[in-house]
Amino acid sequence: MSAAASSSFLVVAPVFNEEAVVGEFLRRVEALAPSLPLAGIVMVDDGSADRTSEIIRQHAARAAIAVKLVRLSRNFGHQNAILAGLHCAHEWAREDGIAFIGLLDADLQDQPEHFAELLDQAKDADVV
């Protein structure tokens, strides 16, 4: 595994009816890529009834980093959306030698820019 792969990470983000903010979320996470070893984003649409999935697909088509969309057939709840995202991210990480998977809700309550601090802490820890 290369040094770049050994420190790279994926972001898993569950979403539900977030058309108002999902584009901004994706732009802000993607903006981390030049300064952090961001390998990609797994977006999990938990049965949204609005344009959330459409906005994610449009962004993914022109994104500078890989964006995968997992679309659940109905609203299964936040925890199940996270589990679906982790399953997808785990397979991706295993195939590509990606070291870390981070969870972040797409509602922007928590700032994507804080991943730099988390990665610094992750160097000497099993869970951050």
Beta strands, then each sheet from edge to edge (+ up, - down):
strand 1: 9-15
strand 2: 38-45
strand 3: 66-71
strand 4: 100-103
sheet 1: 3+ 2+ 1+ 4+
end
